[in-house]
Amino acid sequence: MIITDGYSDRQDQTIIQANFLKLADIKIVCIGIVDTQDLGYFELKQIASDPEEVVRLQVDNFQQLETNLLPLLAVSCPPSPVPGLRAEFFIVC
């Protein structure tokens, strides 16, 4: 899952790396706190496994972000039904 309020410094490399993840059958879910006209939104559509699943949030403050983001995380990252199975997260800065 990628959550961002902007775009990467090296968009070409970000998209290439995202494509490698997709080839490995890793689903990439993108949540952008961006306007649909922002470069970040267009980048997220290229990174996401399904460009139609890119979620765009429009918020004015951190309280609104928390209110809107927590339900999305609950749906996108449900607990594993298999005991002991854990998800791995990659943090890219």
Sine and cosine of phi, psi and omega as CSV:
sin_phi,cos_phi,sin_psi,cos_psi,sin_omega,cos_omega
0.00,0.00,0.73,-0.68,0.05,-1.00
-0.91,-0.41,0.80,-0.61,0.08,-1.00
-0.84,-0.54,0.83,-0.56,-0.07,-1.00
-0.55,-0.84,0.37,-0.93,0.12,-0.99
-0.87,-0.48,0.38,0.93,-0.03,-1.00
-0.28,-0.96,-0.63,-0.78,0.01,-1.00
-0.62,-0.78,0.28,-0.96,-0.06,-1.00
-0.97,0.24,0.36,-0.93,0.04,-1.00
-0.95,0.30,-0.48,0.88,-0.03,-1.00
-0.80,-0.60,0.97,0.23,-0.10,-1.00
-0.84,0.54,-0.65,0.76,-0.03,-1.00
-0.88,0.48,-0.69,0.72,0.02,-1.00
-0.94,0.35,-0.59,0.81,0.02,-1.00
-0.88,0.47,-0.70,0.72,-0.01,-1.00
-0.92,0.38,-0.65,0.76,0.04,-1.00
-0.88,0.48,-0.73,0.69,-0.01,-1.00
-0.91,0.42,-0.62,0.79,0.06,-1.00
-0.88,0.47,-0.63,0.78,0.02,-1.00
-0.91,0.42,-0.59,0.80,0.08,-1.00
-0.88,0.47,-0.68,0.73,0.02,-1.00
-0.89,0.46,-0.66,0.75,0.01,-1.00
-0.90,0.44,-0.63,0.78,0.04,-1.00
-0.89,0.45,-0.45,0.89,0.03,-1.00
-1.00,0.02,0.25,0.97,0.01,-1.00
0.88,0.48,0.55,0.83,0.09,-1.00
-0.99,-0.13,0.84,-0.54,-0.02,-1.00
-0.99,0.16,0.76,-0.65,0.01,-1.00
-0.94,-0.35,0.89,-0.45,0.04,-1.00
-0.97,-0.26,0.75,-0.66,-0.05,-1.00
-0.88,-0.48,0.73,-0.68,0.11,-0.99
-0.83,-0.55,0.88,-0.48,-0.02,-1.00
-0.91,-0.41,0.75,-0.66,0.11,-0.99
-0.99,-0.14,0.94,0.34,-0.16,-0.99
-0.61,-0.79,0.28,-0.96,0.12,-0.99
-1.00,0.09,0.46,-0.89,-0.02,-1.00
-0.92,0.40,-0.23,0.97,0.04,-1.00
-0.99,-0.10,-0.08,1.00,-0.01,-1.00
-0.96,0.28,0.49,-0.87,0.09,-1.00
-0.85,0.53,-0.58,0.81,-0.02,-1.00
-0.87,0.50,-0.60,0.80,0.00,-1.00
-0.91,0.41,-0.69,0.73,0.00,-1.00
-0.92,0.38,-0.58,0.82,0.07,-1.00
-0.91,0.41,-0.69,0.72,0.01,-1.00
-0.87,0.49,-0.61,0.79,0.01,-1.00
-0.90,0.43,-0.49,0.87,0.04,-1.00
-0.99,0.15,-0.49,0.87,-0.03,-1.00
-0.98,0.18,-0.63,0.78,-0.12,-0.99
-0.88,0.48,0.58,-0.82,0.07,-1.00
-0.87,0.49,-0.64,0.77,0.06,-1.00
-0.81,-0.59,0.97,-0.26,-0.05,-1.00
-0.82,0.57,-0.41,0.91,0.01,-1.00
-0.98,0.22,-0.21,0.98,-0.01,-1.00
-1.00,-0.07,0.04,1.00,0.03,-1.00
-0.90,0.44,0.80,-0.61,-0.01,-1.00
-0.98,-0.19,0.78,-0.63,0.02,-1.00
-0.92,-0.39,0.80,-0.60,0.05,-1.00
-0.94,-0.33,0.68,-0.74,0.11,-0.99
-0.90,-0.43,0.95,-0.32,-0.03,-1.00
-0.76,-0.65,0.43,-0.90,-0.01,-1.00
-0.96,-0.28,-0.25,0.97,-0.03,-1.00
-0.38,-0.92,0.14,-0.99,-0.05,-1.00
-0.92,0.39,-0.50,0.87,0.04,-1.00
-0.89,0.45,-0.70,0.72,0.05,-1.00
-0.90,0.43,-0.59,0.81,0.04,-1.00
-0.87,0.49,-0.75,0.67,0.00,-1.00
-0.88,0.47,-0.69,0.72,-0.02,-1.00
-0.88,0.48,-0.64,0.77,-0.05,-1.00
-1.00,0.07,-0.51,0.86,-0.12,-0.99
-0.99,0.14,-0.63,0.78,-0.06,-1.00
-0.85,0.53,-0.70,0.71,0.05,-1.00
-0.89,0.45,-0.58,0.82,0.03,-1.00
-0.91,0.41,-0.66,0.75,0.02,-1.00
-0.91,0.42,-0.63,0.78,0.00,-1.00
-0.89,0.46,-0.61,0.79,0.00,-1.00
-0.98,0.20,-0.64,0.76,-0.09,-1.00
-0.98,0.20,-0.48,0.88,-0.07,-1.00
-0.79,-0.61,0.89,0.46,-0.01,-1.00
-0.93,0.35,0.39,-0.92,0.06,-1.00
-0.88,0.48,0.52,-0.85,0.00,-1.00
-0.93,0.37,0.71,-0.71,0.06,-1.00
-0.97,0.24,-0.18,0.98,-0.02,-1.00
-0.99,-0.16,0.88,-0.47,0.01,-1.00
-0.85,0.53,0.72,-0.69,0.04,-1.00
1.00,0.07,-0.22,0.97,0.03,-1.00
-0.99,0.17,0.72,-0.69,-0.02,-1.00
-0.78,-0.63,0.47,-0.88,0.06,-1.00
-1.00,0.01,0.47,-0.88,0.08,-1.00
-0.94,-0.33,0.64,-0.76,-0.01,-1.00
-0.88,-0.47,0.65,-0.76,0.07,-1.00
-0.91,-0.41,0.80,-0.60,0.02,-1.00
-0.95,-0.30,0.85,-0.52,-0.01,-1.00
-0.89,-0.46,0.81,-0.59,0.02,-1.00
-0.95,-0.31,0.00,0.00,0.00,0.00
